Amino acid sequence: MSLPAGPTTPIYTGRSSKSMAWTLFSVPTTKRTELDAALKDDRVSRQSQKVRDAAAMGGPAGATYVLIEGAADAVHRAEELLTPVGTKMSGADAESLYRRFKDEEEAASAGMGLFFTEE
């Protein structure tokens, strides 16, 4: 049996209609061991994690930026674990840095498309 085509058939667009919760932290590189332990937490480890050298993203030397993105309860758990380790970023600085993380992700996705296109 086939499903009818048309507006009643949902189409997967590759994007979720809901936006994910996220949090950004700046963690001193001297606390890398504590950071790694926090990121291995059961709930936190199942979320999207991006860890970047702050200096490479225009931030201070000696710091690491950490973006956790995913389910709201898991992001809250990440905040609980990362607060003793680093500083939660907020406001315009956090929004700007979040956009840079997303731009980096989109650029990487676009670059991967070059591997799979035909000429």
MDAnalysis code that builds the backbone (N, CA, C; Angstrom):
import MDAnalysis as mda
import numpy as np

u = mda.Universe.empty(357, n_residues=119, atom_resindex=np.repeat(np.arange(119), 3), trajectory=True)
u.add_TopologyAttr("name", ["N", "CA", "C"] * 119)
u.add_TopologyAttr("resid", np.arange(1, 120))
u.add_TopologyAttr("resname", ["MET", "SER", "LEU", "PRO", "ALA", "GLY", "PRO", "THR", "THR", "PRO", "ILE", "TYR", "THR", "GLY", "ARG", "SER", "SER", "LYS", "SER", "MET", "ALA", "TRP", "THR", "LEU", "PHE", "SER", "VAL", "PRO", "THR", "THR", "LYS", "ARG", "THR", "GLU", "LEU", "ASP", "ALA", "ALA", "LEU", "LYS", "ASP", "ASP", "ARG", "VAL", "SER", "ARG", "GLN", "SER", "GLN", "LYS", "VAL", "ARG", "ASP", "ALA", "ALA", "ALA", "MET", "GLY", "GLY", "PRO", "ALA", "GLY", "ALA", "THR", "TYR", "VAL", "LEU", "ILE", "GLU", "GLY", "ALA", "ALA", "ASP", "ALA", "VAL", "HIS", "ARG", "ALA", "GLU", "GLU", "LEU", "LEU", "THR", "PRO", "VAL", "GLY", "THR", "LYS", "MET", "SER", "GLY", "ALA", "ASP", "ALA", "GLU", "SER", "LEU", "TYR", "ARG", "ARG", "PHE", "LYS", "ASP", "GLU", "GLU", "GLU", "ALA", "ALA", "SER", "ALA", "GLY", "MET", "GLY", "LEU", "PHE", "PHE", "THR", "GLU", "GLU"])
u.atoms.positions = np.array([
    [0.840, -1.178, 0.000],
    [0.000, 0.000, 0.000],
    [0.883, 1.239, 0.000],
    [0.580, 2.181, -0.852],
    [1.375, 3.407, -0.902],
    [0.589, 4.563, -0.310],
    [1.323, 5.518, 0.225],
    [0.692, 6.689, 0.813],
    [0.369, 7.694, -0.279],
    [-0.721, 8.422, -0.143],
    [-1.047, 9.430, -1.150],
    [-0.032, 10.560, -1.121],
    [0.310, 11.054, -2.273],
    [1.221, 12.191, -2.364],
    [0.426, 13.461, -2.133],
    [1.080, 14.491, -1.776],
    [0.382, 15.759, -1.608],
    [0.539, 16.328, -0.225],
    [-0.283, 17.303, 0.087],
    [-0.114, 18.032, 1.327],
    [-0.356, 17.217, 2.592],
    [-0.991, 16.054, 2.491],
    [-1.227, 15.265, 3.696],
    [-0.022, 14.420, 4.079],
    [0.941, 14.271, 3.183],
    [2.135, 13.486, 3.457],
    [3.221, 14.398, 4.015],
    [3.645, 14.165, 5.267],
    [4.697, 15.028, 5.824],
    [6.013, 14.814, 5.089],
    [6.762, 15.868, 4.956],
    [8.054, 15.814, 4.274],
    [9.126, 16.189, 5.279],
    [10.145, 15.355, 5.383],
    [11.269, 15.634, 6.273],
    [12.177, 16.645, 5.606],
    [12.413, 17.760, 6.294],
    [13.237, 18.819, 5.723],
    [14.670, 18.809, 6.243],
    [14.946, 17.926, 7.212],
    [16.299, 17.871, 7.748],
    [16.518, 18.811, 8.913],
    [15.539, 19.599, 9.255],
    [15.667, 20.524, 10.382],
    [14.505, 20.330, 11.332],
    [14.772, 20.468, 12.593],
    [13.741, 20.368, 13.608],
    [12.954, 21.674, 13.662],
    [11.668, 21.571, 13.915],
    [10.868, 22.785, 14.017],
    [11.113, 23.482, 15.347],
    [11.615, 22.760, 16.345],
    [11.918, 23.364, 17.642],
    [13.404, 23.695, 17.711],
    [13.714, 24.837, 18.304],
    [15.119, 25.155, 18.488],
    [15.614, 24.481, 19.763],
    [16.872, 24.124, 19.755],
    [17.460, 23.452, 20.902],
    [17.924, 24.486, 21.923],
    [17.954, 24.046, 23.172],
    [18.524, 24.884, 24.224],
    [20.042, 24.837, 24.086],
    [20.713, 25.871, 24.538],
    [22.171, 25.882, 24.475],
    [22.738, 26.719, 25.613],
    [23.999, 26.468, 25.893],
    [24.742, 27.254, 26.870],
    [26.202, 27.320, 26.427],
    [26.850, 28.421, 26.761],
    [28.249, 28.638, 26.394],
    [29.052, 28.964, 27.644],
    [30.212, 28.337, 27.748],
    [31.109, 28.583, 28.884],
    [32.505, 28.893, 28.380],
    [33.212, 29.688, 29.165],
    [34.637, 29.909, 28.975],
    [35.321, 29.200, 30.139],
    [36.194, 28.253, 29.806],
    [36.853, 27.432, 30.818],
    [38.367, 27.615, 30.697],
    [39.054, 27.906, 31.796],
    [40.518, 28.019, 31.733],
    [41.132, 26.689, 31.266],
    [42.146, 26.766, 30.428],
    [42.778, 25.542, 29.920],
    [43.399, 24.730, 31.046],
    [43.684, 25.361, 32.165],
    [44.251, 24.639, 33.309],
    [43.228, 23.698, 33.951],
    [41.962, 23.864, 33.611],
    [40.904, 23.021, 34.178],
    [40.374, 22.012, 33.163],
    [41.215, 21.630, 32.208],
    [40.795, 20.708, 31.152],
    [40.347, 19.347, 31.703],
    [40.998, 18.852, 32.734],
    [40.630, 17.564, 33.325],
    [39.219, 17.619, 33.891],
    [38.900, 18.698, 34.623],
    [37.561, 18.860, 35.181],
    [36.526, 19.039, 34.068],
    [36.896, 19.770, 33.010],
    [36.003, 19.956, 31.865],
    [35.674, 18.621, 31.218],
    [36.709, 17.817, 30.960],
    [36.493, 16.507, 30.334],
    [35.576, 15.627, 31.178],
    [35.743, 15.669, 32.497],
    [34.883, 14.878, 33.390],
    [33.435, 15.349, 33.298],
    [33.214, 16.648, 33.255],
    [31.854, 17.188, 33.158],
    [31.202, 16.792, 31.837],
    [31.974, 16.810, 30.757],
    [31.427, 16.482, 29.441],
    [31.108, 14.993, 29.302],
    [31.667, 14.160, 30.175],
    [31.398, 12.718, 30.126],
    [30.173, 12.314, 30.942],
    [29.530, 13.280, 31.610],
    [28.296, 12.994, 32.348],
    [27.302, 12.318, 31.401],
    [26.535, 11.375, 31.920],
    [25.622, 10.580, 31.086],
    [24.695, 11.440, 30.231],
    [24.005, 12.379, 30.837],
    [23.064, 13.218, 30.075],
    [23.783, 14.216, 29.183],
    [24.832, 14.823, 29.677],
    [25.556, 15.846, 28.928],
    [26.265, 15.239, 27.718],
    [26.786, 14.030, 27.872],
    [27.542, 13.403, 26.778],
    [26.670, 13.084, 25.572],
    [25.360, 13.023, 25.761],
    [24.454, 12.722, 24.638],
    [23.994, 13.965, 23.892],
    [24.499, 15.118, 24.267],
    [24.134, 16.377, 23.615],
    [25.253, 16.789, 22.657],
    [24.951, 17.761, 21.821],
    [25.960, 18.306, 20.924],
    [26.956, 19.109, 21.746],
    [28.234, 18.771, 21.618],
    [29.293, 19.456, 22.356],
    [30.324, 19.984, 21.365],
    [30.656, 21.236, 21.521],
    [31.718, 21.817, 20.701],
    [32.704, 22.488, 21.647],
    [33.957, 22.100, 21.552],
    [35.016, 22.632, 22.404],
    [36.074, 23.248, 21.485],
    [36.336, 24.535, 21.674],
    [37.287, 25.243, 20.815],
    [38.246, 26.081, 21.658],
    [39.462, 26.199, 21.178],
    [40.439, 27.082, 21.795],
    [39.933, 28.517, 21.643],
    [39.821, 29.246, 22.739],
    [39.271, 30.600, 22.695],
    [40.114, 31.526, 21.822],
    [41.419, 31.402, 21.895],
    [42.290, 32.279, 21.110],
    [42.050, 32.108, 19.612],
    [41.737, 30.906, 19.179],
    [41.477, 30.649, 17.760],
    [40.171, 31.304, 17.298],
    [39.309, 31.648, 18.251],
    [38.032, 32.283, 17.915],
    [38.016, 33.753, 18.324],
    [39.205, 34.315, 18.531],
    [39.309, 35.728, 18.870],
    [39.171, 36.036, 20.348],
    [39.178, 35.004, 21.181],
    [39.048, 35.199, 22.629],
    [40.398, 35.221, 23.308],
    [40.387, 35.159, 24.627],
    [41.648, 35.228, 25.378],
    [42.460, 33.937, 25.275],
    [43.779, 34.092, 25.293],
    [44.655, 32.919, 25.340],
    [44.494, 32.275, 26.716],
    [44.645, 30.969, 26.760],
    [44.542, 30.285, 28.040],
    [43.125, 29.920, 28.431],
    [42.197, 30.020, 27.477],
    [40.803, 29.672, 27.757],
    [40.276, 28.763, 26.647],
    [39.239, 28.034, 26.976],
    [38.563, 27.146, 26.043],
    [37.084, 27.500, 26.054],
    [36.490, 27.624, 24.861],
    [35.050, 27.858, 24.770],
    [34.348, 26.517, 24.634],
    [33.237, 26.369, 25.346],
    [32.467, 25.132, 25.330],
    [31.017, 25.473, 25.032],
    [30.486, 24.895, 23.952],
    [29.079, 25.051, 23.594],
    [28.391, 23.711, 23.782],
    [27.330, 23.705, 24.565],
    [26.493, 22.523, 24.745],
    [25.131, 22.889, 24.187],
    [24.623, 22.043, 23.296],
    [23.353, 22.308, 22.642],
    [22.531, 21.026, 22.644],
    [21.254, 21.119, 23.035],
    [20.415, 19.936, 23.049],
    [19.170, 20.109, 23.886],
    [18.763, 19.039, 24.546],
    [17.565, 19.042, 25.375],
    [17.747, 19.984, 26.564],
    [16.685, 20.688, 26.915],
    [16.755, 21.698, 27.973],
    [17.236, 21.126, 29.303],
    [16.753, 19.934, 29.683],
    [17.176, 19.368, 30.975],
    [18.652, 19.000, 30.966],
    [19.152, 18.522, 29.835],
    [20.570, 18.164, 29.744],
    [21.450, 19.408, 29.715],
    [20.981, 20.472, 29.066],
    [21.736, 21.732, 29.049],
    [21.785, 22.308, 30.469],
    [20.687, 22.193, 31.205],
    [20.671, 22.644, 32.600],
    [21.681, 21.835, 33.423],
    [21.731, 20.520, 33.179],
    [22.695, 19.670, 33.877],
    [24.132, 20.102, 33.537],
    [24.383, 20.420, 32.275],
    [25.710, 20.888, 31.861],
    [26.077, 22.171, 32.601],
    [25.109, 23.067, 32.754],
    [25.367, 24.313, 33.487],
    [25.738, 24.023, 34.937],
    [25.047, 23.054, 35.555],
    [25.369, 22.686, 36.933],
    [26.805, 22.176, 37.053],
    [27.220, 21.370, 36.081],
    [28.551, 20.771, 36.130],
    [29.661, 21.743, 35.718],
    [29.360, 22.644, 34.795],
    [30.392, 23.542, 34.277],
    [30.563, 24.819, 35.106],
    [29.568, 25.197, 35.877],
    [29.668, 26.431, 36.672],
    [30.873, 26.430, 37.607],
    [31.183, 25.316, 38.305],
    [32.377, 25.342, 39.159],
    [33.694, 25.325, 38.371],
    [33.628, 24.977, 37.105],
    [34.825, 24.820, 36.288],
    [35.150, 26.080, 35.490],
    [34.118, 26.789, 35.033],
    [34.343, 27.942, 34.173],
    [33.317, 29.032, 34.407],
    [33.221, 29.939, 33.438],
    [32.319, 31.081, 33.521],
    [31.283, 30.984, 32.418],
    [30.008, 31.031, 32.816],
    [28.934, 31.004, 31.822],
    [28.913, 32.342, 31.092],
    [28.839, 32.271, 29.782],
    [28.791, 33.486, 28.985],
    [27.327, 33.842, 28.751],
    [27.042, 35.132, 28.705],
    [25.663, 35.556, 28.505],
    [25.628, 36.861, 27.715],
    [24.432, 37.263, 27.369],
    [24.242, 38.531, 26.677],
    [24.752, 38.528, 25.254],
    [25.132, 39.704, 24.805],
    [25.567, 39.894, 23.422],
    [26.822, 39.084, 23.101],
    [27.733, 38.946, 24.069],
    [28.949, 38.163, 23.837],
    [28.604, 36.709, 23.537],
    [27.690, 36.151, 24.317],
    [27.295, 34.756, 24.109],
    [26.582, 34.589, 22.773],
    [25.686, 35.504, 22.452],
    [24.947, 35.427, 21.180],
    [25.907, 35.504, 19.991],
    [26.856, 36.412, 20.059],
    [27.833, 36.581, 18.982],
    [28.693, 35.327, 18.822],
    [29.168, 34.800, 19.929],
    [30.004, 33.605, 19.876],
    [29.200, 32.399, 19.408],
    [27.951, 32.272, 19.845],
    [27.075, 31.185, 19.390],
    [26.920, 31.246, 17.870],
    [26.714, 32.448, 17.331],
    [26.562, 32.616, 15.884],
    [27.843, 32.179, 15.163],
    [29.009, 32.471, 15.758],
    [30.272, 32.062, 15.141],
    [30.416, 30.542, 15.129],
    [29.996, 29.883, 16.212],
    [29.997, 28.419, 16.245],
    [29.098, 27.879, 15.135],
    [27.908, 28.453, 14.980],
    [26.953, 27.980, 13.975],
    [27.472, 28.253, 12.560],
    [28.091, 29.412, 12.355],
    [28.666, 29.730, 11.044],
    [29.766, 28.732, 10.693],
    [30.590, 28.380, 11.678],
    [31.656, 27.399, 11.476],
    [31.063, 26.045, 11.075],
    [29.985, 25.672, 11.762],
    [29.311, 24.402, 11.470],
    [28.739, 24.395, 10.053],
    [28.106, 25.500, 9.659],
    [27.523, 25.592, 8.316],
    [28.606, 25.582, 7.241],
    [29.731, 26.252, 7.502],
    [30.829, 26.262, 6.542],
    [31.411, 24.855, 6.377],
    [31.509, 24.126, 7.480],
    [32.015, 22.755, 7.408],
    [31.049, 21.867, 6.626],
    [29.755, 22.052, 6.833],
    [28.756, 21.269, 6.091],
    [28.823, 21.573, 4.603],
    [28.981, 22.840, 4.271],
    [29.078, 23.230, 2.868],
    [30.336, 22.639, 2.245],
    [31.424, 22.615, 2.993],
    [32.673, 22.043, 2.495],
    [32.561, 20.555, 2.245],
    [31.828, 19.852, 3.111],
    [31.631, 18.408, 2.913],
    [30.856, 18.141, 1.639],
    [29.982, 19.054, 1.258],
    [29.223, 18.896, 0.028],
    [30.125, 18.827, -1.192],
    [31.296, 19.452, -1.127],
    [32.234, 19.408, -2.255],
    [32.747, 17.997, -2.511],
    [32.810, 17.179, -1.465],
    [33.279, 15.803, -1.621],
    [32.263, 14.934, -2.353],
    [30.999, 15.306, -2.261],
    [29.944, 14.431, -2.772],
    [29.238, 14.957, -4.017],
    [29.662, 16.072, -4.556],
    [29.021, 16.610, -5.758],
    [29.680, 16.015, -6.988],
    [28.872, 15.918, -8.023],
    [29.377, 15.395, -9.290],
    [29.587, 16.535, -10.251],
    [30.538, 16.378, -11.118],
    [30.775, 17.394, -12.147],
    [30.465, 16.823, -13.493],
])
